[in-house]
Amino acid sequence: MISKIKLFQASVFAIVITSLIVGCSTPPTRGTGYRSGGSGAAPSTYSSPIASFSAVSWQALPGWQEDDLSQAWPAWLKSCNALSKRAGEVNWRQVCAQTTGVSNHDSQAIRRYFENYFQAYEIRNSSGIEAGMITGYYEPVMNGSQTRTSIYNVPLYGYPNAWKKSKPNPAPTRAELISSGILKGSEIAWVQDPVAAAFMQIQGSGKIRLEDGRVLRLGYAGTNDQPFKSFAQWLLDRKEITRSEATMQGISQWAKRNPDRVNEMLNANPRFVFFKELSGNVEADLGPTGALGVPLTAERSIAVDLQAMPLGAPVFLATTKPLSNQALQKLVMAQDTGKAIVGGVRADYYWGSGEAAGEMAGRMKQNGKMWLLLPR
């Protein structure tokens, strides 16, 4: 749930990088499976409605010893900041209190901290399978303007004023909204590329670099309540692209070759996302705010299913990088969620902001394993 977060993931292909939309997922809550052992000893097994968990040794985590945990530490401190403020989170407050004596730059000291205060649990889906799907998401960054210009003429809209008191039911589709005129006056920013704007709608948040150097951060403000439909699938059904081209990059290339058909493609998805300007967290190097209420950390934050595990928890992830066999084995933090992230062994890996992150996220659809770390 980016910036409060995900909408829906078009889960057919890699392009179908999670559709995230701020604020429309399950409210942050503790995972349903974890129960304290009471005596201070971690339970050897437990289960949630959609997953089972078995205690394992640290040696069972592939790449645990090789991961530079100093890179994960800032993300964990953000989790602690949120978890420590929650009523009833005694176990989390206790382990978070122990972070004060750990050096931010000492990977081995950080490793000892987790090994001393946490128990690792192998996660399996309810079917007993240990592997699941790992996708990727990112935060778009585009150049733009707060006024329309000859270059920046594609609008990003705020929630329509006319709907704030009474929203039509059913609400108009994207095509109907664009042609109705009801959105006039709701523009909050202008960008150059309509396809990039559509991808920002799928992601549910993004940053606009203005010409004066300021950064405008936009977050999710609502939708027209229409179902999400993948325009990647629309192109595939019409044999406009191949399966290997059904990525964010492949769709952008198709749009450049077919500028007169871009709106036809975008209208294949009736869902429309509205944005709002976020006054805080506007620094260019800060990630969007996730479901936990803290800024996401590139390559150290993931979105998970809250039926499987508690929001904010550390998770060890073992998968591969997109379109390769190169191992991706890292400690990450469950700081986000989303409607398309369903299952015990299921994660959406946050790659960061900008074009390079989008390249990786748009192609990521890997098998992977996960281990949940819980206080002893």
C-alpha positions as CSV (number, residue, x, y, z in Angstrom):
1,M,0.0,0.0,0.0
2,I,2.1,2.8,-1.2
3,S,1.5,6.1,0.5
4,K,-1.3,4.4,2.0
5,I,-1.4,2.2,-0.8
6,K,-2.1,-0.4,-3.4
7,L,-5.0,-0.6,-5.6
8,F,-4.7,-3.7,-7.5
9,Q,-2.1,-5.6,-9.4
10,A,-2.7,-6.5,-12.9
11,S,-1.3,-9.9,-12.2
12,V,-1.1,-11.4,-15.7
13,F,2.4,-10.3,-16.7
14,A,5.4,-8.5,-15.4
15,I,3.9,-5.2,-16.4
16,V,1.2,-6.0,-14.1
17,I,3.4,-4.6,-11.4
18,T,1.2,-4.0,-8.5
19,S,-1.4,-1.6,-8.8
20,L,-1.0,0.3,-5.7
21,I,-3.3,2.8,-4.4
22,V,-3.0,4.8,-1.3
23,G,-5.4,4.1,1.4
24,C,-7.6,1.4,-0.1
25,S,-6.2,-1.7,1.6
26,T,-6.8,-3.4,4.9
27,P,-6.1,-1.0,7.8
28,P,-2.8,-1.7,9.5
29,T,-3.1,-4.5,11.9
30,R,-1.2,-7.1,13.7
31,G,-0.9,-10.4,11.9
32,T,-3.4,-12.9,13.1
33,G,-1.1,-15.9,13.5
34,Y,1.5,-14.8,16.0
35,R,0.9,-15.6,19.6
36,S,3.5,-15.0,22.3
37,G,4.9,-18.0,24.0
38,G,4.2,-16.4,27.3
39,S,7.3,-17.9,29.0
40,G,9.7,-15.9,26.8
41,A,10.4,-19.0,24.6
42,A,9.4,-18.6,20.9
43,P,6.8,-21.2,19.8
44,S,8.2,-23.8,17.4
45,T,5.2,-23.6,15.0
46,Y,2.1,-21.6,14.5
47,S,-0.3,-20.7,11.7
48,S,-2.4,-17.9,10.3
49,P,-5.6,-18.2,8.1
50,I,-3.5,-18.6,5.0
51,A,0.0,-19.8,6.0
52,S,1.9,-22.0,8.4
53,F,5.2,-21.2,10.1
54,S,7.9,-23.4,11.4
55,A,10.9,-22.3,13.5
56,V,14.3,-22.8,11.7
57,S,17.9,-22.1,12.5
58,W,19.6,-19.1,11.0
59,Q,21.7,-21.4,8.9
60,A,18.5,-22.3,7.0
61,L,18.3,-18.8,5.5
62,P,20.2,-18.8,2.2
63,G,22.5,-15.7,2.1
64,W,21.8,-14.6,5.6
65,Q,25.5,-14.4,6.5
66,E,26.3,-12.6,3.2
67,D,23.7,-9.8,3.4
68,D,25.0,-6.4,4.4
69,L,22.5,-5.8,7.2
70,S,23.6,-2.2,7.7
71,Q,21.6,-1.5,4.6
72,A,18.5,-2.9,6.1
73,W,18.9,-1.3,9.5
74,P,17.4,2.1,8.7
75,A,14.3,0.4,7.4
76,W,14.1,-1.7,10.6
77,L,14.4,1.5,12.7
78,K,11.5,3.0,10.8
79,S,9.4,-0.2,11.6
80,C,10.4,0.2,15.2
81,N,9.4,3.8,15.3
82,A,5.8,2.8,14.2
83,L,5.6,-0.5,16.2
84,S,6.7,1.1,19.5
85,K,3.9,3.6,19.4
86,R,1.1,0.9,19.2
87,A,-0.8,-0.1,22.2
88,G,-0.4,-3.8,23.1
89,E,2.8,-4.3,21.0
90,V,4.9,-5.3,24.1
91,N,7.0,-7.8,22.3
92,W,7.9,-5.4,19.5
93,R,8.7,-2.6,22.0
94,Q,11.0,-4.9,23.9
95,V,13.1,-5.8,20.9
96,C,13.0,-2.3,19.5
97,A,14.4,-1.0,22.8
98,Q,17.5,-3.1,22.2
99,T,18.4,-1.2,19.0
100,T,19.9,1.7,20.9
101,G,23.1,-0.1,21.6
102,V,23.7,-1.3,18.1
103,S,26.0,0.5,15.7
104,N,24.2,1.6,12.4
105,H,27.3,0.7,10.4
106,D,28.3,-2.6,12.0
107,S,26.7,-5.4,9.9
108,Q,27.9,-8.1,12.2
109,A,26.6,-6.4,15.3
110,I,23.2,-6.0,13.6
111,R,23.3,-9.7,12.6
112,R,23.9,-10.6,16.3
113,Y,21.0,-8.4,17.3
114,F,18.6,-10.2,15.1
115,E,19.9,-13.7,16.0
116,N,19.7,-12.9,19.8
117,Y,16.3,-11.3,19.9
118,F,14.4,-12.9,17.0
119,Q,13.3,-16.4,15.9
120,A,13.2,-17.1,12.2
121,Y,10.2,-19.0,10.8
122,E,9.9,-20.6,7.4
123,I,6.6,-19.6,5.8
124,R,4.5,-22.0,3.8
125,N,1.3,-21.3,2.0
126,S,-1.9,-23.0,3.3
127,S,-1.3,-25.8,0.7
128,G,2.1,-26.5,2.3
129,I,4.1,-25.1,-0.6
130,E,7.2,-23.1,0.5
131,A,7.6,-21.1,-2.7
132,G,5.5,-18.2,-3.9
133,M,5.4,-15.3,-6.3
134,I,7.5,-12.2,-5.8
135,T,6.6,-9.2,-7.9
136,G,8.0,-5.6,-7.8
137,Y,6.7,-2.1,-7.6
138,Y,8.2,1.4,-7.6
139,E,7.4,5.1,-7.4
140,P,7.2,6.9,-10.7
141,V,9.1,10.1,-11.0
142,M,8.2,12.5,-13.9
143,N,9.0,16.0,-15.0
144,G,6.0,18.2,-14.9
145,S,4.3,21.5,-14.1
146,Q,1.5,22.7,-11.9
147,T,0.1,24.7,-14.9
148,R,-0.5,23.4,-18.4
149,T,2.2,24.2,-21.0
150,S,2.9,23.2,-24.6
151,I,5.2,20.4,-23.2
152,Y,3.2,19.4,-20.1
153,N,-0.3,18.9,-21.3
154,V,-1.4,15.6,-19.8
155,P,-3.4,16.2,-16.6
156,L,-3.3,14.4,-13.3
157,Y,-6.5,15.0,-11.4
158,G,-7.6,15.5,-7.9
159,Y,-10.8,14.1,-6.6
160,P,-13.7,15.8,-8.3
161,N,-15.3,18.5,-6.2
162,A,-18.7,17.5,-7.5
163,W,-18.2,14.0,-6.0
164,K,-17.2,15.1,-2.5
165,K,-20.8,15.4,-1.3
166,S,-22.5,12.8,-3.6
167,K,-20.7,10.3,-5.7
168,P,-22.7,8.8,-8.6
169,N,-23.4,5.1,-8.5
170,P,-22.3,3.6,-10.7
171,A,-19.5,6.1,-11.3
172,P,-18.4,6.8,-14.9
173,T,-15.7,4.8,-16.6
174,R,-12.4,6.5,-17.5
175,A,-13.6,7.2,-21.1
176,E,-16.8,8.7,-19.8
177,L,-15.0,10.8,-17.2
178,I,-12.6,12.2,-19.7
179,S,-15.4,13.2,-22.2
180,S,-17.9,14.5,-19.6
181,G,-16.0,17.6,-18.5
182,I,-16.6,16.8,-14.8
183,L,-12.9,16.8,-14.2
184,K,-12.3,20.3,-15.4
185,G,-10.8,22.4,-12.7
186,S,-9.6,19.3,-10.7
187,E,-6.1,19.3,-12.4
188,I,-3.3,19.3,-9.8
189,A,-0.3,18.7,-12.1
190,W,0.5,18.3,-15.8
191,V,3.0,15.8,-17.3
192,Q,4.2,15.0,-20.8
193,D,3.4,11.3,-21.3
194,P,-0.1,9.8,-21.1
195,V,1.2,6.3,-20.7
196,A,3.5,7.3,-17.9
197,A,0.6,9.0,-16.2
198,A,-1.4,5.8,-16.5
199,F,1.4,3.9,-14.9
200,M,1.4,6.4,-12.0
201,Q,-2.3,5.7,-11.6
202,I,-1.5,1.9,-11.4
203,Q,1.2,2.6,-8.8
204,G,-1.1,5.0,-6.9
205,S,1.6,7.6,-6.1
206,G,4.5,9.3,-7.5
207,K,6.7,12.4,-7.7
208,I,6.7,15.3,-10.1
209,R,9.9,17.3,-10.6
210,L,8.9,20.9,-11.3
211,E,10.8,23.2,-13.5
212,D,11.9,25.4,-10.5
213,G,13.5,22.3,-8.9
214,R,10.8,21.6,-6.4
215,V,9.4,18.0,-6.0
216,L,5.7,17.5,-5.8
217,R,4.7,14.3,-4.2
218,L,1.3,12.9,-5.1
219,G,-0.7,10.2,-3.2
220,Y,-3.8,8.3,-3.7
221,A,-7.1,10.2,-3.2
222,G,-9.7,7.8,-4.5
223,T,-11.1,6.1,-7.6
224,N,-14.2,5.9,-9.7
225,D,-14.9,2.4,-8.2
226,Q,-14.7,0.7,-11.6
227,P,-12.9,-2.6,-11.9
228,F,-9.3,-2.6,-12.9
229,K,-8.6,-4.2,-16.4
230,S,-5.1,-4.6,-17.8
231,F,-4.3,-2.7,-20.9
232,A,-1.4,-5.1,-21.3
233,Q,-4.0,-7.9,-21.7
234,W,-6.0,-5.7,-24.1
235,L,-2.9,-5.4,-26.3
236,L,-2.2,-9.1,-26.1
237,D,-5.8,-10.0,-27.0
238,R,-5.4,-7.9,-30.2
239,K,-2.0,-9.4,-31.0
240,E,-0.5,-5.9,-30.8
241,I,2.3,-7.1,-28.6
242,T,3.9,-10.4,-27.7
243,R,4.0,-11.9,-24.2
244,S,7.7,-10.9,-23.9
245,E,6.6,-7.3,-24.7
246,A,3.9,-7.3,-22.0
247,T,6.0,-5.2,-19.7
248,M,5.9,-1.5,-18.8
249,Q,8.7,-0.9,-21.2
250,G,7.1,-2.9,-24.1
251,I,3.8,-1.1,-23.7
252,S,5.6,2.3,-23.7
253,Q,7.3,1.3,-27.0
254,W,3.9,0.3,-28.5
255,A,2.5,3.7,-27.5
256,K,5.3,5.5,-29.2
257,R,4.6,3.5,-32.4
258,N,0.9,4.1,-32.2
259,P,0.3,7.6,-30.7
260,D,-3.2,7.8,-32.3
261,R,-4.4,4.7,-30.4
262,V,-3.0,5.5,-27.0
263,N,-6.4,6.7,-25.6
264,E,-8.1,3.6,-27.0
265,M,-5.7,1.5,-25.1
266,L,-5.9,3.4,-21.9
267,N,-9.7,3.4,-22.0
268,A,-9.6,-0.4,-22.0
269,N,-9.1,0.1,-18.2
270,P,-12.3,1.7,-16.9
271,R,-10.8,2.4,-13.5
272,F,-9.6,6.0,-12.9
273,V,-7.4,7.1,-10.0
274,F,-7.4,10.5,-8.4
275,F,-4.4,12.1,-6.6
276,K,-3.8,14.6,-3.8
277,E,-0.7,16.6,-3.0
278,L,1.2,15.3,0.0
279,S,2.6,18.2,1.9
280,G,5.0,16.1,4.0
281,N,7.7,13.6,2.9
282,V,8.6,15.7,-0.2
283,E,12.4,15.1,-0.1
284,A,13.5,13.6,-3.4
285,D,15.4,10.7,-1.7
286,L,12.5,9.7,0.6
287,G,10.3,6.8,-0.5
288,P,6.5,7.0,-0.5
289,T,4.7,6.3,2.8
290,G,3.5,2.7,3.1
291,A,0.7,1.1,5.0
292,L,2.8,1.1,8.2
293,G,2.9,4.9,8.0
294,V,6.6,5.2,7.4
295,P,8.5,6.0,4.2
296,L,9.5,2.9,2.2
297,T,13.1,2.1,1.7
298,A,14.3,1.1,-1.7
299,E,15.2,-2.7,-1.9
300,R,14.5,-3.1,1.8
301,S,10.7,-2.7,2.0
302,I,8.0,-5.2,0.8
303,A,4.2,-5.4,0.7
304,V,2.7,-8.5,2.2
305,D,-0.7,-10.1,3.0
306,L,-1.7,-9.0,6.5
307,Q,-3.6,-12.2,7.0
308,A,-0.2,-14.0,6.9
309,M,2.1,-11.8,9.0
310,P,2.2,-8.6,11.1
311,L,2.8,-5.3,9.5
312,G,6.2,-3.9,10.2
313,A,7.9,-7.3,10.8
314,P,11.3,-8.2,9.5
315,V,11.2,-10.8,6.7
316,F,14.1,-12.6,5.0
317,L,13.5,-12.9,1.3
318,A,15.2,-15.4,-1.1
319,T,14.4,-14.9,-4.8
320,T,16.2,-13.9,-8.0
321,K,16.5,-10.6,-9.9
322,P,14.2,-10.1,-12.9
323,L,15.0,-12.0,-16.0
324,S,18.0,-13.7,-14.5
325,N,19.2,-16.4,-12.1
326,Q,21.1,-13.9,-10.0
327,A,20.2,-14.4,-6.3
328,L,18.4,-11.7,-4.5
329,Q,18.6,-12.7,-0.8
330,K,17.9,-9.9,1.6
331,L,16.4,-8.9,5.0
332,V,13.4,-6.7,4.2
333,M,10.6,-5.1,6.2
334,A,6.9,-5.8,5.8
335,Q,5.9,-2.1,5.6
336,D,3.2,-2.2,3.0
337,T,0.2,-4.1,1.7
338,G,-2.2,-4.2,-1.2
339,K,-5.3,-5.9,-2.6
340,A,-3.3,-7.9,-5.1
341,I,-0.8,-9.2,-2.5
342,V,-2.6,-12.4,-1.4
343,G,-1.0,-15.4,0.1
344,G,1.4,-16.5,2.8
345,V,4.5,-16.7,0.5
346,R,3.7,-13.6,-1.5
347,A,5.6,-10.3,-1.6
348,D,5.8,-7.1,-3.6
349,Y,9.4,-5.9,-3.6
350,Y,9.8,-2.1,-3.5
351,W,12.6,-1.2,-5.9
352,G,12.6,2.6,-5.3
353,S,11.8,5.7,-7.3
354,G,12.5,6.6,-10.9
355,E,13.1,5.1,-14.2
356,A,15.8,2.5,-13.2
357,A,13.5,1.2,-10.4
358,G,10.7,1.0,-12.9
359,E,12.8,-1.0,-15.3
360,M,13.3,-3.7,-12.5
361,A,9.8,-3.6,-11.1
362,G,8.2,-3.8,-14.5
363,R,9.9,-7.1,-15.2
364,M,9.8,-8.7,-11.8
365,K,7.7,-11.9,-11.5
366,Q,9.9,-14.4,-9.7
367,N,9.5,-17.5,-7.5
368,G,10.8,-17.0,-4.0
369,K,10.8,-18.1,-0.4
370,M,10.2,-16.1,2.8
371,W,11.1,-16.4,6.4
372,L,9.3,-14.3,9.1
373,L,11.3,-13.0,12.0
374,L,9.4,-12.6,15.3
375,P,10.5,-11.6,18.7
376,R,11.6,-14.5,21.0
